[in-house]
Amino acid sequence: MFSNYFYPDIYNVFVNNISWKLNKICSCFRLVPLAHECMSNSNYSCTACGNITSKWAGRCEACGEWNSISEDTGLSQGPTKTSLGRSRGLFIPLNNLKSTDKPLQRIKCDLDELDRVLGGGLVPSSAILVGGDPGIGKSTLLLQAAAKFAINGLKTLYLSGEEASSQVKLRAKRLELEESPIQLGSDTNLRNILTTLEKEKPDLAIIDSIQTIWSDKVESAPGTVSQVRAAAHELTSFAKRSNTSIVLVGHVTKEGQIAGPRVVEHMVDTVLYFEGERGNQFRILRSVKNRFGPADEIGVFEMTGLGLQQVINPSALFLSSRGAPSAGSCVFAGIEGTRPLLVEIQALVSPTPLSQPRRSVIGWDSNRLAMILAVLEARCEIQFSGLDVYLNVAGGLKISEPAADLAVAAALISARENIIIPESYVFFGEVSLSGAIRSVGKMENRLKEAEKLGFKQAEGPKNIQSVEDSNLEVFENLDLLSFVNKLVDDTKKQTLGT
């Protein structure tokens, strides 16, 4: 028999032909034509939206995602449709929005960077999903956080489905946390985990990881879409009906997304991503969803021999290793969440014998780089054809805001013309396709952070001078052409003066 995994199209044709013949036989005896259902008990679901189909397809019909359909054998079905015309449900208790009930109090730990990303602390009865690459430090971070919460008086459970309790103790000893009052457990059965949570009633429960949990109500292997969805639903429901905060650890795919159905991210209250390069000691904890605080907030940690150490002033740390001024280097004054962050933008432009020059980007959007290069060529008549272009955000940070356009343009011009930008300058501003430099948000915070770190001049959009309480020398720029001309003239004058 053909495998419906390796040959889905051949398998479907084979099953449909057999089903048609069996249905003809059944029709002769006035039987219900259920031959196709008898031949296969497999369902297929989309890992992005959770849509269930009866056959495999290369693209999900519901959300349009490609290569997101996976097989779930024996997928448990939802509740059957019944007539609700005459039946009556239970009355839902309602509360007035202006009620005088005491609001939930956030629970803080000694990890200020984690509290910042959570929006000010842990909210009781919340569900949090933490994802990241293998070996990036998710378990280390959560074990350290669990120790902090336990020391502060919270009843904390750490349930591991990937390690034995003795292995978790060994890691805690390496982190010098073996005396912390954390309760450890190791199990993957969802029923056993829920029973333990009901009995112990902890304030915080960490489940590592959601892909290893399986339910005996779902007839599929652990880690499949149906198992992950069922486990996340049960654990999230427990958090809402109790006073326990649940933290779920999730694996990520090669595309950088949390493995499993996308519906899991909709179930939980907060989604955090732990980012970083293995060769780099810095780690970024980024919030991409938070019902109780700002999204896109980041916390910066440094990996050491004793685990993760929080970085209180990441701007100073990212710029501390910056060497002597060189061509192709400048500083961008950015905003991550509510935090101003100064990072170094590095560019390298070199001739190439290839017919198609390379465009390599690390830490920024490659499409955005292509747009900046096109604007420089069209509006400023600076050619990059026949030149390889390399762009890097120092420190392993990933930048997504358009305010970095002006800093990237400055780094490219500096590398292209081999001029050195003075180290006392910072840049920020969005570049449009017309070459105009548009305003960006939170300029006051950017300038204050730059002033605190000793910068003297700032290049920005046209309304930068409207910012009050700033001792920096600010320069307004209406368009990219005037900015480039002024940048080249000023740097050449300073070079000749020295």
N, C-alpha and C positions, 0 to 999 in steps of 0.2 A: 504493500500500500504506500502511496506517495506521502511524503512528509509535508504537512501543512505549514511547516516553519520554513523549510528551504525552498519549496515549490508551491507557494500559495495559490497562484493562478491555476496550475495543473490540478492541484488538489480540489479547488472549487469546481472546476469543470467536471472532474471525476465524480464528486459527490452529487452535483446537480443532475448528471445523467442517471446515476443510480436512483436518486430520489424520484425522477420523472417516471422511471419504469415501475418503481414500487407504488407510486401514487396511482398509476394506471391499474395496477392489480388491486389496490385498495378500493378504487372507484367501482370495480366490478362487483365487489361485495358490500358496497355502500358503507365503507369504513372511512373514518376521518383521515385525510391525507397528512400524516405526521411523519412521513418517511425521513425527511431531511433532519428533523429533530432527533430521530432515533439514530441516525448515522453519526451525529456529532453533538458533543456536549460542551463545545468550546465557544467562548465569547471573546471578542476583541474589544479593547478599550483604549482610549487616547490618553497618553500620559500627560498631556497638556491641559485638557479640559475635562477628562473623565467620561466622555461620550462613549456609549457601548454600542457596538455593531456586531452583526453575525458573521462577518467575514473580514479578512485582512484587506487593507488598502494602503497605498503609498502615501495618501494624504487624508487627513481627517476632514469629513464632510461638515462637521460642526464649527471648528475653529480655523481650519485651513492649514494647520501645521503639517509639515512634511516629516515622514519617518518617525511618527509618534504613536503608531498603532502597535500594540503588543497583545499577546494571547494570554487569556486568563481561563484556565481549565476549571470548570465547575464553579464559576463565579456565582456567588450567592445573589439572588435577585432581591429587589426591594419589595416593599409591601404591595400586594396586589390591589388593583383598582376596584373599589366597591362603590355602590351607590350611596351618596351622602345626602340624598334628598330628604329622607325622613329621620336620619340619625342625628343625634345632638352630641357635640363634644363637651368637654369640661370648660368652665369659665376660667379665663386667665386672670390672675390677680394683677391689678393695675396700681401703679404708684404715680403720684403727682410729681411733675418735674420740680415744683417748688417746695417739695417736702423738706422737713427739717432733719431728715436722717443724716447722721454723721458721715461725711464722705470717706472713702477708702484712703488710708494712709499708706504712702509709699514706704517701702523698706529699703534702707540704704545699707551698703557694705563699704568696706574700706577701699575698694577699687573704684576710685572716682571716675576713671575712664569708662568703666562698665555702667556706672550710674548715669553718666552723661548720655550714653547711647540708648539706655532704657528710658530716657526722658526724665530722670530725676530719681530713679530707684525702681525697685521691683513692686509691681502692683499685685495684691493678693487676688487669687482666682484667675490669674492670667495664664495664657498658653503662649510659649515662646519657641520658635524654631530657629536653630543655629546650624548653618551649613558652612562647608569649607572643604578644601582639597585634603586628601589623605596626608597625614603627618604635618599639617600646618599648625596644630596646637589646640584644636577644639577641646579635646578631653582635658588637656592640661589647664586651659583657661577655666573650664567649668569646675574642675576639681579644686582649683584655687578659690574660685568664687563660692563654692559650697563650703569650704573651710571658713571663709570670712563670715558667711551667713550663720553657720553653726556656732562660731565663737560669739557672735552677737546675740545668741539666744534662740535662733530659729531651729526647729526640728527639721533636719535635712536628710533626705534619702538620696543615695547615688546608686542607681540600678543599671548595671552594665550587661548588655547582651553580647558583647564582643570579647570581654575579658573576664577571667575568674576573679573572685574577691581578693585572692592572694596577689594577683597581678596588679590590681588597683592599689593594694596596700604597698606594694613595692614601689610604684610610681609616687605614691604619697610620701614615702620615706625619702625618695630622691629629692622631692620638693620641700622636705622638712615639715610635712603636714601630718605626720603619723599620730600626733597627739590631738588632732582635731576631733571633736565629737560628731563625726559623720557616721551615719548608718549605711553600710554597704550591702549590696545584694547582687546576685547574678542569676538572671532568668530571662527567657525569651517568650514565655507563654503569657499571652495577654490576660487570660483569666486569673492566673496566679499574681500577676502584677497588680491588677485591680483589687483583688482580695487583700493584698498586702497594704495597698494605699487606703482601703476602707478601714482596715484594722489599726494601722499606725497613725493615720490622720496627720501627715507631716505638713509643715508650712511650705516646704519646697521639695520637689521631686525632680531629679534629673534622669532622663531615660536616654541611654547611649547604646545603640542608636535605634531610630524608628524603623530602619530597614531590616533589622534582625527580629522584630517582634512579629509573632504570628498568632492568629486566632483560630480556634478549632471550629468556629462557625463558618469559616471561609475555606473552601476546598482548593487551595492553591499554595504554592511554595512561598516561604518567607521572602520578602523583598519585591513581590509582584505588586502590580497596581492595586488590586483588590485588597491585599493584605495591608499595604501601607495606608490605604484610605480607611479601612475598618479600624486599624489600630489608632490612627490619628483622631478619628471621630470619637472613639470610646474614651481616649485619654483627655481630649479637649472637653468632652461632656462632663467627665468627672471633675475637671478643674472648675467648670462653671457652677456645678451644684455643690461644691465644697469650698473650703477656704484654702485650698492647696494650689500653689503655682507650679505649673508643669513646664519643664524645659526639655524639648526634644532635639536630639542631635540628628542631623540629616547628612547623607552622603551627597556629593555633587557629581554631575556627569562631566564628560570631556568638554562640553560646551560651557561649563561653569555654572549650570543651573542645578538646583536641588533635585536629586533623583526621586522618581515617583510622580504621582499625579499632581498637577498644578493646583488641584482643589485643596490640597493640604495647606498651601500657603494662604488660601482664603479662609480656612477654618481657624487658624491661630490668630492671636492678637498682634504678635510682633515677629518679624522675620529679620534675622541678622546673618550677615555673611562675614566670615573670617578670611581675610585676604592676605597675600604676601608671597614672596618668592622664597623658595627653600634656601637659596644661597644668600639671602638677605636677612639680617637679624630683626628687621622691623615687621610688625604685623598690624593690619588695619582691621578693626571691628566696625563694620558698616551696617547701619539700619536702613533697610529698603522698605519696610512697612512697620508702622507703629501706631496703634489706635490710641495710645496714651501719651504720645510725645511726638516731637518732630521727626520726620523721615529724613534720610540722607545724612544723619548725624554720624560722626566717626569717633572712635577711640583708638589711640595709638599705643602699642605695646612693643617692648623689646624682648626678644628671646635670649635668655641667659642660661647659665648652668643650673640655676635655681628656679627655672620656670620663666614665666612672663612677668616682666616688670613694666608698670605703666609709665608712659612718657607724659609729663605734665605740660611741657612746652615743646611741642613737636616742631614748630617753626625753627626754633634755635637749634634743635637737634638735626633737622634736615639740612640746614645751612652750615652746620659746624664743620663738616668735612669738605666744604667748598674750598678749593685751592686758590692759587693766584688767578686774577682775571685773565681770561683767554677769549679768543674769538669764538662766537657761537654759543655763548653762555649769558643768561640773564635771569632775573628773579621775578616770579609771578606772585602777585598778592591775590590769593584765592579765598573762597569760602566753602567749607564743607559742613553742611548742616547749619549750625549756629556759630561755628568756630572759624575765625580767620586763620588762614594757613599760608605760609610763605614757602615756596618750593623753587628749586632751580630747574630751568628749562635748558636743555642742551641740544644743539643742532650741529650737524656736520654735513658739509656739501663738498663733493669731490667729483672730478671728471670720471667718465665711464666709457669704455669702448663698446658697450652693449647698445643695441638699437632701442631697447626699452629700459630706461634708467630705473633703478630700484627706489622704492619709497618704503622705508622701514620705520615703524612707529612703536614705541613702548610707553605705555601709560597714558596715551591719548587716542582720540578717534582718528583712524586713518582717512576716513571720508572728510573729516574737518581739515586735515592737513592738505588733502588734494584741493579743497576749496580755497584755502589761504594761498597756495602756490598759484592757482589760477587767477586769483585777484591780483597778486603781485605782478604776474605777467601781463594781465590785461590793463590794469589801471596804473601800474608804476613802470611798465616796460622793463622789468627785470626778468631775464630769461633763466629758466632752470632746466631747459631741455638739454640733453647730453650730460646731465649732472645727477649723480646719486644723492639722495637726500635721506639723512638719518635723524630721527627726533627721539629724545628720551626725556622722561620726567625722573629726575634724580630721587633716590630714596625708595624706589619701588612703589610709589604712590600712583593711583589712577585718577585722572582728572576728567570730568565730563562737562563742566560748565563752559559756556561760550565766552566767558570773560577772559579766558586764556588766549584768545585769538591774537591780541596785540602783543603779548609776550612771545608767542610763537613766531609772529612776523618779525619781531626784533631779533630773535635768535637766528632766524633764517638769513636776514639781511647781514647780521654780524658775521655769520659763517661764509656767506656768499662774497662779501666785500672784504673779508679778512680784517675787520675792525673790532676793537675791544670796547665793549660797553662798560662804563665806569661801574664799580661795584656798589656805589651809593644809590643806584637807580632801581626802582621797582616799576612793573608794568601791569596794567589790566585794562580791558576794554573789548567789546565785541566788534568784529569786522563784518560788514554786510557785503553782499555781492557787488554793490555799487562802489565799494571802497570807502563808504562812510564808517566812522567809528561811533558805535552806539553806546548808550549809557547802560550801566549794570547796577545791580542792587548792592546794598550794604557797603557803600564806598567809605563811609566813616569808619566802619570796623576794619576795613582793609588798611586804611591810612594809619589808624592807631597802632595796629600790629606792626606795620613797617617802621613807624617812628619808635616803637618800643625796642626794636632790634637794631636801631642805629642807622637806618636809611635816611637820606637827606632829600632826595628828589623822587617824584612820582609822575609817570606818564600815564594819562588816562583819557577818558572821553571829554566832551566839550563842557559838561557841567561839573567837572571835578572841583573847580574853584568855589562852588557853592557850599562845599563841606566846611563846617565851622570847627573850631577847636583843634586845628591841625597845624603843627609847626613845620611841616614838610613844604618844600618848594614844589608846587604842582604845576604841570604843564597841560593845557588843553589841546586836544587834537581833533580837528573836524573830519579829516579824511586820511586815508592811508598814505596817499602820495605826499602830502605835506609832512606827515610824520616821518616817512622814510628819508626825505630830503633833509629835514632837520636833524635826524639821528645821524646820518652820514656826515653832515657838515660839523656838528658839534663834536663827534668823536674824533674826526680828523684834526680839528682845531686843538683839542686836548692832547692828541698825540704829538702834534708839532710843538705845542707849548712845553711839553715835558722833555 
